[in-house]
């Protein structure tokens, strides 16, 4: 009787196969990366464009339409890019707040007792989600905002004026005096003026992201057991009170993680500002590339900036997530 | 001794607020249903009246604008530009041939789907939905070419193509069962073949004169880019998703790096990479045309997002499935292919189609890097002094077009989901 152990062939040996697979994949990746980076270095050296950051200090010699920090054409490129970054952050921050408000309202409306409101919320989501954002932005800018009347014909509400030249808001001016928009020689003046590009971009981003946020909110509310609604109603709470103090706090546990990816996509979508002429980070980068030809550096800066913005949003949302989750002792 | 009060009148506490009248369980009359839906309370009624007024005003305004003020000549004069861009006129018969083939094959596939119903279906050859679709197609064929003010020969072509589609549908629906089964099995295979043949028809080759990608445009370019990226991103997504869930660290980390790199950057910066840097990264002469560079960027972009959808599907499959398959003696690739992936992909389907819909929308970004996709063509048309300021008409038309395409994709995905649902399929 021979009891020789049958030897496992090496190609079926669990200790060997993973290493072979990894070695093959690793070699292939290494080969591709070496090829790409090698070519990149060779071609960029030949063109005299190899990685260098000295050009950032040269004067930008282009002007930026709107800026929160002082800027003129004699200032260096890094300053121009910073202006773009600040403009991007501005639209992202306001957009996040607006999209959250609109989306929450629409998500809640899809549970309203009013049939018309409920259907309207569905129609809003279905219409917005199936039309490209870029098309919507162009529509808001060229069709809606650039067709607005100017001067005395502009839309006026107390403290708010919307005209072709921008959105004028009342704000504190010189101390604590409340100052509204006023017409001076046919031109509106106000302490707070938002350019029409900014307003169009913001409107587009908010309505677009609002639809996705509404879906997240709807999913969150739908995840709350029906018994919670019934219990709240049988306690005598109105629809709004049961939504506010019973259902929504529980729904938030599902909503907040879902909002994270919508917020990040809003931040990334803000780069479409270039289509409506708002000077954001991408728009400044494009101009910089056209003037300096520094494609790689500009790309790395863009990539890094958006990565940091994404990480910041994720960090804030993770913190918010910990706040709304059930605390177990 | 205080009497313990019992009885219905003393034991119940008075309601905190007047109870609502019990909802009538059945509302046969529409007036009652309307009242409950719209005018259940005073605030509800107020909101409803306000909403109805706003909707009516908006609808009337839009209608008045569309019928009286809008000048649709900008669309009518540029239909061919919107459809195919600057595709050379002498070669346009190739596109017509492609449309005819697609219509015929769609008709055959549609008919066969009805001729060989799944167990969940009634087995009717002409269900209500299909009759509705045929009526819609008939209406579109009659109205759309006329509304676009196409010449009579062109209108005639569209009628013939629609008639072909419906006829093939009818023939396949009625005679599909009597066809030899080997022939029927060829039909799903003929779609990829038609795609490759369509590529040859569009781009040239095999004896046909070449039409460079720079001459493709409009809807043709948009659909081509989207379909190319969708088809090729699928294998990328599956492989990367498997890599991300692999126990081998090298595979896992390279997949994570790829996914996070793509998902961290806005699409436009990746297109920027493709247009401005990719040329430096490839050996001289290897760099593809601008259109193809954008197509590859879209593909890799979609692949990363698809990988996340597939990964969610994979993690929804219980680990016992893989273990069971392995313990039956299936090798790892075979177990994945036969047991895990079919289940995971079915779960990932809705998310994947959502990704495809957003990819179709993302093709509009090609206009920002100077390609003449549907939106890019529209912007060149509007830059033409003859059609200056016709923004509203053009953008609205594009919006309707995109909406219909995306909504149709969504509907198709839901139908496919139902067809693949294991609880409905034959045992």
Interface residues (C-beta under 8 A of the other chain):
Chain A: X18 X21 X22 X25 X26 X29 X35 X36 X37 X39 X40 X43 X44 X47 X113 X114 X115 X116 X117 X120 X126 X127 X129 X130 X131 X132 X133 X134 X135 X136 X138 X139 X142 X143 X236 X268 X269 X271 X272 X274 X275 X282 X285 X286 X289 X295 X296 X299 X302 X303 X306 X307 X310
Chain B: X15 X16 X17 X37 X38 X40 X41 X44 X47 X48 X51 X52 X55 X247 X248 X249 X250 X251 X254 X264 X265 X266 X267 X268 X269 X272 X273 X276 X277 X279 X280 X281 X282 X283 X357 X361 X362 X364 X365 X367 X368 X375 X391 X392 X395 X396 X398 X399 X402 X403 X406 X407 X410
